[in-house]
Amino acid sequence: MKTTNKIKLGGLMGALLVSLFSANAYATKPGYTVDQSTDAVTRNSYNECWRTSYFDKAKDGLVECGDAAAKQAPSAVMVPVKEKISLSAEVLFDFDKATLRQDGKKALLEVADKIKAKGAKLVGVEVTGFTDYLGSDKYNQALSERRANTVRNEIVAYGVAPEKVTAVGKGESEAKMTQECQAKKFKKRADLKACLAPDRRVDVDITAQQETLQEKTK
């Protein structure tokens, strides 16, 4: 009879332990005794939170119980963000020219409107001209500068503040299609020029302040 009672008691304790482990594992506020009807942490007469024997401050700590630091809300800060618009020289200019085509003027009007939309947040605009490898380094450098200045002047004419816009030419320094196009051994120069078209471009880099959330650090 005593043996039977011991077995029953052992089974009861085991079930109780399983229940406690299970309750702690699935508790809405692990490590604390919680009022099941309100989901609030139970407190003693000193208004202190009741912690269970499974309490682990590193994992279970609550701000309301003074066991964890309150997280500070991220603050809004302004940071400079750069946006690149790459314009094909085929749209802007005739081959080997620095005078804007009508299609080029329309394209730059859209660019200018986009820049002006930045308003007071606009930091600056850099216009950079590039060419393919055809021609001498000196000639290509001068052509890229003329094209960059033409684009800059057109953007300014559309209402962008001149002090915000700079222009620079980089000639063939960033020509990336040279080897690929030369390897194709085109018989017609027109085909070679068409292959090299991506190297003939003007990039417009627009830098403006943009609001972003940043976590506060202690």
C-alpha positions as CSV (number, residue, x, y, z in Angstrom):
1,M,0.0,0.0,0.0
2,K,2.8,2.4,0.9
3,T,4.6,1.5,-2.3
4,T,1.5,2.3,-4.3
5,N,1.2,5.7,-2.6
6,K,4.9,6.5,-3.3
7,I,4.4,5.7,-7.0
8,K,1.3,7.9,-7.1
9,L,3.0,10.7,-5.3
10,G,6.0,10.4,-7.6
11,G,3.8,10.5,-10.7
12,L,2.0,13.6,-9.3
13,M,5.2,15.4,-8.7
14,G,6.5,14.5,-12.1
15,A,3.3,15.8,-13.7
16,L,3.6,19.0,-11.7
17,L,7.2,19.6,-12.8
18,V,6.2,19.0,-16.4
19,S,3.4,21.5,-16.0
20,L,5.7,24.1,-14.5
21,F,8.3,23.7,-17.3
22,S,5.5,23.9,-19.9
23,A,4.0,26.9,-18.3
24,N,7.3,28.7,-18.2
25,A,8.1,27.8,-21.8
26,Y,4.9,29.1,-23.2
27,A,4.3,32.0,-20.7
28,T,3.6,35.4,-22.3
29,K,6.1,36.9,-19.8
30,P,8.6,34.1,-19.2
31,G,10.4,34.2,-15.8
32,Y,7.5,36.0,-14.0
33,T,4.4,35.0,-12.2
34,V,1.5,36.3,-14.2
35,D,-2.2,36.9,-13.4
36,Q,-3.9,34.7,-16.1
37,S,-7.0,36.8,-16.2
38,T,-5.2,40.2,-16.8
39,D,-1.8,39.0,-18.2
40,A,-0.2,41.4,-15.7
41,V,2.9,40.5,-13.7
42,T,2.0,39.6,-10.1
43,R,3.5,41.9,-7.5
44,N,4.2,41.7,-3.8
45,S,3.3,44.2,-1.1
46,Y,6.3,46.2,-2.0
47,N,5.1,46.4,-5.7
48,E,8.0,44.2,-6.8
49,C,7.5,41.8,-9.6
50,W,7.3,38.1,-8.6
51,R,10.0,36.1,-10.4
52,T,9.9,32.4,-10.9
53,S,12.8,30.1,-10.3
54,Y,13.4,30.0,-14.0
55,F,13.9,33.7,-14.3
56,D,16.9,34.7,-16.5
57,K,17.4,38.5,-16.6
58,A,19.4,38.2,-19.9
59,K,16.4,36.7,-21.6
60,D,13.3,37.4,-19.6
61,G,13.9,40.9,-18.1
62,L,11.0,43.3,-18.4
63,V,11.3,47.1,-18.4
64,E,8.2,47.4,-16.1
65,C,9.9,45.3,-13.5
66,G,13.2,47.2,-13.7
67,D,15.0,44.2,-15.1
68,A,15.7,45.7,-18.5
69,A,16.5,49.1,-19.9
70,A,13.9,50.9,-22.0
71,K,14.8,51.0,-25.7
72,Q,15.1,54.5,-27.0
73,A,13.1,55.3,-30.1
74,P,15.2,56.0,-33.2
75,S,15.6,59.6,-34.1
76,A,15.2,61.2,-37.5
77,V,18.4,62.5,-39.0
78,M,19.3,64.0,-42.3
79,V,22.0,62.3,-44.4
80,P,23.3,63.1,-47.9
81,V,22.2,60.6,-50.5
82,K,23.5,60.5,-54.1
83,E,21.4,59.6,-57.1
84,K,23.0,58.9,-60.5
85,I,21.3,59.6,-63.8
86,S,23.3,58.3,-66.8
87,L,22.4,59.9,-70.1
88,S,23.5,58.5,-73.4
89,A,25.5,60.8,-75.6
90,E,23.6,59.4,-78.5
91,V,20.5,61.1,-77.2
92,L,22.2,64.3,-76.2
93,F,24.6,64.9,-79.1
94,D,25.5,64.0,-82.6
95,F,28.6,61.9,-82.9
96,D,31.8,63.9,-82.1
97,K,29.7,67.0,-81.3
98,A,29.0,69.0,-78.1
99,T,25.8,70.8,-79.3
100,L,22.6,69.5,-77.8
101,R,20.1,67.8,-80.0
102,Q,16.4,68.5,-79.5
103,D,15.9,65.1,-77.9
104,G,18.8,66.0,-75.6
105,K,17.2,69.2,-74.5
106,K,14.0,67.4,-73.6
107,A,15.9,64.8,-71.6
108,L,17.7,67.5,-69.7
109,L,14.5,69.4,-68.9
110,E,13.3,66.2,-67.1
111,V,16.6,66.0,-65.2
112,A,16.4,69.7,-64.2
113,D,12.8,69.2,-63.0
114,K,13.9,66.3,-60.9
115,I,16.8,68.3,-59.4
116,K,14.5,71.3,-58.6
117,A,12.1,69.0,-56.9
118,K,14.8,68.4,-54.2
119,G,14.2,72.0,-53.1
120,A,16.2,73.1,-50.1
121,K,17.4,69.6,-49.5
122,L,19.6,69.8,-52.6
123,V,23.3,69.6,-51.7
124,G,24.9,69.7,-55.2
125,V,25.0,68.3,-58.7
126,E,28.1,67.0,-60.5
127,V,28.0,66.6,-64.3
128,T,30.6,64.2,-65.7
129,G,31.3,63.7,-69.4
130,F,32.8,60.5,-70.9
131,T,33.9,59.3,-74.4
132,D,34.9,56.1,-76.1
133,Y,38.5,55.4,-77.0
134,L,38.3,56.6,-80.6
135,G,40.6,59.6,-81.1
136,S,43.5,60.8,-79.0
137,D,43.5,61.1,-75.2
138,K,43.8,64.9,-75.5
139,Y,41.0,65.2,-78.0
140,N,38.6,63.0,-76.0
141,Q,39.4,64.8,-72.8
142,A,38.5,68.2,-74.4
143,L,35.3,66.7,-76.0
144,S,34.2,65.2,-72.6
145,E,34.7,68.6,-70.9
146,R,32.7,70.5,-73.6
147,R,29.8,68.1,-73.4
148,A,29.8,68.2,-69.6
149,N,29.8,72.0,-69.6
150,T,27.0,72.0,-72.2
151,V,24.8,69.8,-70.0
152,R,25.6,71.9,-67.0
153,N,24.7,75.1,-68.7
154,E,21.4,73.7,-70.0
155,I,20.4,72.5,-66.5
156,V,21.2,75.9,-65.1
157,A,19.1,77.5,-67.9
158,Y,16.2,75.4,-66.8
159,G,16.3,77.0,-63.3
160,V,18.8,74.9,-61.2
161,A,21.0,77.2,-59.0
162,P,24.3,77.6,-60.9
163,E,26.4,77.5,-57.6
164,K,25.0,74.0,-57.0
165,V,26.2,72.5,-60.4
166,T,29.8,71.6,-61.3
167,A,31.1,70.0,-64.5
168,V,34.1,67.8,-65.2
169,G,35.3,65.8,-68.2
170,K,37.0,62.4,-67.8
171,G,37.6,61.6,-71.5
172,E,38.1,57.9,-72.2
173,S,39.4,57.1,-68.7
174,E,36.4,54.9,-67.9
175,A,35.8,53.4,-71.4
176,K,34.7,49.8,-70.6
177,M,33.6,48.5,-74.1
178,T,37.0,48.9,-75.8
179,Q,38.3,45.3,-75.5
180,E,34.9,43.7,-76.2
181,C,34.3,45.8,-79.3
182,Q,37.8,45.4,-80.6
183,A,37.5,41.7,-80.3
184,K,34.5,41.6,-82.6
185,K,36.7,43.0,-85.5
186,F,33.9,45.0,-87.1
187,K,34.5,45.7,-90.8
188,K,32.4,48.8,-90.8
189,R,33.4,51.8,-88.6
190,A,29.7,52.5,-88.0
191,D,29.3,49.1,-86.4
192,L,32.3,49.8,-84.1
193,K,30.9,53.2,-83.1
194,A,27.5,51.6,-82.3
195,C,29.2,48.9,-80.1
196,L,31.1,51.7,-78.2
197,A,28.0,53.7,-77.6
198,P,27.7,52.9,-73.8
199,D,31.1,54.6,-73.3
200,R,29.8,57.8,-74.7
201,R,27.7,59.3,-71.9
202,V,27.1,62.1,-69.5
203,D,26.4,61.2,-65.8
204,V,24.5,63.6,-63.6
205,D,25.1,62.8,-59.9
206,I,22.5,64.5,-57.6
207,T,23.3,64.7,-53.9
208,A,20.4,65.7,-51.6
209,Q,19.6,65.5,-47.9
210,Q,17.3,62.6,-47.0
211,E,15.6,61.9,-43.7
212,T,16.4,58.5,-42.2
213,L,15.9,56.9,-38.8
214,Q,19.0,56.3,-36.7
215,E,19.3,54.2,-33.5
216,K,20.5,56.2,-30.5
217,T,23.7,55.0,-29.0
218,K,24.7,55.4,-25.4
